[in-house]
Every structure is written in structure tokens, then in C-alpha cells.
Amino acid sequence: MRIIRATHLGMCFGVRDAIALALASAEAGPLTILGDLVHNPTVLGALAARGIAVATDVAQVTTDTLMVTAHGASARALASTRALGLNVVEATCPLVHVAHRAVAALVRDGYHVVIIGQRDHVEVRGVTGDLDDFDVVLDEEGVLALEEHPRIGIAAQTTQSIEKVRRLVASIRRRFPRSDVRFLDTVCKPTKERQDAAVELARASDVVIVIGGETSNNTRELVKTCGR
């Protein structure tokens, strides 16, 4: 039996940096992470073994230091958390920051923001948390539910399938031919590399095994990519 490894695999630099920052912060004193730092049970178990606490709400935090996950948070959420007197450590992936800046640019230019992603995903909540008016779509049904706006600005959850994102962008353009539709590609490079590598691997293999957390959007998208 021949085993082939994907050309791009493993944790991206954003996740690796977030884990390293969590461990370093825990060495300096008690630390609580707001939510799962990454969606990987093995990593979460290792962090718990180091005494790092996890809270699902700021009200549950009993340590002086709170860490925001690699998925990021809105400026409003960060400000309200700091107002409580907590020392906030940001482990936000730099490429998630890119997505935040892209969305902010769309708003400044007068576009109604549409995010392609999972509405309840922590990253999407962070990206949209500073917006008063926006839409989130994940499929063609979501596109059909959109209302027309003179200007529509589209960005994506960084771990979405770029193939699906492009397909939905095209659908939005077709649905609103009179609108000025601007798409800013915020799917991150590591995601694209791993999806492309998964396609190559699936074409060359009889069976593909994807190793990752079941709750990870990255893992789920890789499984879907291989299945296609």
C-alpha cells in the first residue's frame, strides 16, 4: 500500500502562533481563553493540561487575563471586554485581520456587506460585530433571500471553499445585474493551498483520510473538497 501526503497539510501559521501565544501567556499567569482557541480537540486537551481555562462568556472569566481566539472578535466586543478591566490578549490570525479591514473598506465606500460563510461561526460573528446592517449567506437559498441594494460588497469567511465562494459571488451578480457588486477575496492563502492539495491528492488516491477536528470548518471543507 502506498501512502501519499498532501503537499500542504497541518496547522497554518495563524493557528501555530495562537497556540504559542497561549502557552507563553499562561506561563506569565492564569489565563482564560474566550471560546475554543482552535477547533481541534487534541490541541484543546493539551492547553487544558497546562491549566488554561476556557469560558464561553466574558461573565464566566475569573482570571485577570483573557485571550481572544485565532478567529478574532469585533472592535465593539474587544472594547466592552477591556471596559471590564480585563487584560485582553489577541491571538487573532493576521489573515482574519485582513478580512476585518476588507469589510471596513466596503462599509466606508458605501457598500451593503454580504459575508459568505456560517452565520454562527465565531469568525463571522467577529467580522460582522461592528456592522449595523449586513447579510450572511452560505448557499444559493441564501442568495435568493437577499434584497437588492445599489452597492453590494462581498467578503468571505477565511476558511470557506474558494470554489463555493466564487460560485455564490457569480450568483449574486446574476441576481442583481443593476447593482454595483464588489468582491474582496478574503479566503486565506493557507486555506486555498490545502484545498488545492486535497484536490490533487483525491485525484491520485483511492481513499483520502482527512485528519482534523470534526467541528473545524477547515476540516469539513477539506472533506467536501475530497468528496467532489
C-alpha positions as CSV (number, residue, x, y, z in Angstrom):
1,M,0.0,0.0,0.0
2,R,1.3,3.4,-1.0
3,I,0.6,6.4,1.4
4,I,0.8,9.9,-0.1
5,R,0.9,13.0,2.0
6,A,-0.7,16.2,0.7
7,T,1.7,18.9,-0.4
8,H,0.2,21.3,2.1
9,L,-1.1,20.0,5.4
10,G,-1.1,20.6,9.1
11,M,-1.8,23.7,11.1
12,C,-1.5,27.1,9.4
13,F,0.8,29.8,10.8
14,G,-2.1,31.6,12.4
15,V,-3.1,28.6,14.5
16,R,0.5,27.8,15.4
17,D,1.1,31.4,16.5
18,A,-2.1,31.4,18.6
19,I,-1.1,28.2,20.4
20,A,2.4,29.6,21.1
21,L,0.9,32.8,22.4
22,A,-1.5,31.0,24.7
23,L,1.3,28.9,26.2
24,A,3.5,31.9,26.7
25,S,0.7,33.9,28.3
26,A,-0.1,31.0,30.6
27,E,3.5,31.0,31.8
28,A,3.1,34.6,32.8
29,G,0.0,34.0,34.9
30,P,-3.5,32.5,35.0
31,L,-5.2,32.6,31.6
32,T,-8.7,32.1,30.3
33,I,-9.5,31.7,26.6
34,L,-12.9,33.0,25.3
35,G,-14.1,30.0,23.4
36,D,-12.1,27.3,21.7
37,L,-8.7,28.7,20.7
38,V,-8.8,26.3,17.7
39,H,-11.3,23.7,16.7
40,N,-9.1,20.8,17.4
41,P,-9.8,18.6,20.5
42,T,-6.2,17.3,20.7
43,V,-4.8,20.9,21.0
44,L,-7.6,21.9,23.4
45,G,-6.8,19.0,25.6
46,A,-3.1,20.0,25.7
47,L,-4.0,23.5,26.6
48,A,-6.3,22.3,29.4
49,A,-3.5,20.2,30.7
50,R,-1.4,23.3,31.1
51,G,-4.1,24.8,33.3
52,I,-5.5,27.2,30.7
53,A,-9.2,27.8,31.4
54,V,-11.9,28.2,28.7
55,A,-15.0,30.4,29.0
56,T,-18.0,30.7,26.7
57,D,-18.9,34.1,28.0
58,V,-17.0,37.0,29.5
59,A,-19.1,36.8,32.6
60,Q,-17.5,33.4,33.4
61,V,-14.0,34.7,33.4
62,T,-12.3,34.6,36.8
63,T,-8.7,35.4,35.7
64,D,-7.2,38.8,35.1
65,T,-6.1,37.9,31.6
66,L,-8.4,36.9,28.8
67,M,-7.4,35.6,25.3
68,V,-9.3,36.2,22.1
69,T,-9.1,33.2,19.8
70,A,-7.4,33.0,16.4
71,H,-10.9,33.6,14.9
72,G,-10.9,37.2,16.1
73,A,-13.5,39.5,17.6
74,S,-15.2,42.7,16.8
75,A,-13.8,46.1,18.0
76,R,-17.1,46.5,19.9
77,A,-16.6,43.2,21.7
78,L,-12.9,44.0,22.5
79,A,-13.8,47.4,23.9
80,S,-16.6,46.2,26.1
81,T,-14.3,43.4,27.4
82,R,-11.5,45.8,28.2
83,A,-14.0,48.1,29.9
84,L,-14.5,45.3,32.5
85,G,-10.8,45.7,33.5
86,L,-9.6,42.6,31.9
87,N,-6.2,42.3,30.2
88,V,-7.1,41.2,26.7
89,V,-4.5,39.2,24.7
90,E,-5.4,38.9,21.0
91,A,-4.4,35.7,19.2
92,T,-6.3,36.8,16.1
93,C,-4.9,35.4,12.9
94,P,-3.3,38.2,10.8
95,L,-5.4,37.0,7.8
96,V,-8.6,37.4,9.8
97,H,-7.5,41.0,10.5
98,V,-7.2,41.3,6.7
99,A,-10.8,40.2,6.4
100,H,-11.9,42.8,9.0
101,R,-10.1,45.6,7.1
102,A,-11.7,44.5,3.9
103,V,-15.2,44.6,5.3
104,A,-14.4,48.0,6.9
105,A,-13.3,49.3,3.5
106,L,-16.5,48.1,1.9
107,V,-18.5,50.0,4.5
108,R,-16.5,53.2,4.1
109,D,-17.2,53.0,0.3
110,G,-20.9,52.7,0.9
111,Y,-21.5,49.0,0.1
112,H,-24.0,46.8,1.8
113,V,-21.9,44.0,3.2
114,V,-22.6,40.3,2.4
115,I,-20.5,37.7,4.0
116,I,-20.2,34.3,2.5
117,G,-19.8,32.0,5.5
118,Q,-21.5,30.4,8.5
119,R,-23.6,33.0,10.4
120,D,-22.9,31.4,13.8
121,H,-19.2,30.8,13.3
122,V,-17.1,32.8,15.7
123,E,-15.0,34.4,12.9
124,V,-18.1,35.6,11.1
125,R,-19.6,37.0,14.4
126,G,-16.4,38.9,14.8
127,V,-16.3,40.3,11.3
128,T,-19.9,41.4,11.4
129,G,-19.9,42.5,15.1
130,D,-19.2,46.2,14.2
131,L,-21.8,46.3,11.4
132,D,-25.3,47.7,11.9
133,D,-26.6,46.2,8.6
134,F,-25.3,43.1,6.8
135,D,-26.3,39.7,5.4
136,V,-24.6,36.3,5.7
137,V,-25.2,33.6,3.0
138,L,-23.8,30.1,2.7
139,D,-25.7,28.7,-0.3
140,E,-28.0,29.5,-3.2
141,E,-31.0,29.7,-1.0
142,G,-29.3,32.4,1.0
143,V,-28.6,34.3,-2.2
144,L,-32.3,34.2,-3.2
145,A,-33.2,35.7,0.2
146,L,-31.1,38.7,-0.4
147,E,-32.6,42.1,-1.0
148,E,-31.4,44.5,-3.7
149,H,-29.0,47.3,-2.8
150,P,-27.4,49.9,-5.1
151,R,-24.0,48.7,-3.9
152,I,-23.2,45.2,-2.6
153,G,-19.8,44.4,-1.1
154,I,-18.9,40.7,-0.7
155,A,-16.3,39.2,1.6
156,A,-15.9,35.6,2.8
157,Q,-15.1,33.7,6.0
158,T,-11.4,32.9,5.6
159,T,-11.9,29.1,5.7
160,Q,-14.6,28.8,3.1
161,S,-14.1,26.9,-0.1
162,I,-12.9,29.4,-2.7
163,E,-14.8,27.4,-5.4
164,K,-18.1,27.8,-3.5
165,V,-17.3,31.5,-2.7
166,R,-16.7,32.3,-6.4
167,R,-19.9,30.4,-7.4
168,L,-22.0,32.4,-4.9
169,V,-20.4,35.7,-6.0
170,A,-21.4,34.9,-9.5
171,S,-25.0,34.1,-8.4
172,I,-25.2,37.4,-6.6
173,R,-24.0,39.2,-9.7
174,R,-26.7,37.5,-11.8
175,R,-29.4,38.1,-9.3
176,F,-28.7,41.8,-9.1
177,P,-27.5,42.9,-12.5
178,R,-28.3,46.6,-11.8
179,S,-26.2,46.7,-8.6
180,D,-22.6,47.6,-8.3
181,V,-21.2,44.3,-6.8
182,R,-17.7,44.4,-5.4
183,F,-16.0,41.2,-4.2
184,L,-12.9,41.3,-2.0
185,D,-11.4,37.8,-1.7
186,T,-10.7,37.2,1.9
187,V,-10.3,33.4,1.8
188,C,-6.9,32.9,3.2
189,K,-3.9,31.5,1.3
190,P,-3.3,28.5,3.6
191,T,-7.0,27.5,3.1
192,K,-6.6,27.7,-0.7
193,E,-3.3,25.8,-0.6
194,R,-4.8,23.0,1.4
195,Q,-7.9,22.8,-0.7
196,D,-5.9,22.6,-3.9
197,A,-3.6,20.0,-2.4
198,A,-6.7,18.0,-1.4
199,V,-8.0,18.0,-4.9
200,E,-4.6,16.8,-6.2
201,L,-4.5,14.1,-3.5
202,A,-8.0,12.9,-4.2
203,R,-7.3,12.6,-8.0
204,A,-4.2,10.5,-7.2
205,S,-5.7,8.2,-4.5
206,D,-8.3,5.5,-4.0
207,V,-9.0,6.7,-0.4
208,V,-8.3,10.1,1.3
209,I,-8.1,10.4,5.1
210,V,-8.6,13.9,6.4
211,I,-7.2,14.4,9.9
212,G,-8.7,17.2,12.0
213,G,-11.3,18.3,14.4
214,E,-14.9,17.5,13.5
215,T,-16.0,21.0,14.5
216,S,-13.3,22.7,12.3
217,N,-14.6,24.4,9.2
218,N,-11.2,23.8,7.6
219,T,-11.6,20.1,8.2
220,R,-15.2,19.9,6.9
221,E,-14.3,21.9,3.8
222,L,-11.4,19.6,3.0
223,V,-13.7,16.6,3.4
224,K,-16.2,18.2,1.0
225,T,-13.4,19.0,-1.4
226,C,-12.1,15.5,-1.5
227,G,-15.6,14.2,-1.9
228,R,-16.1,16.2,-5.1
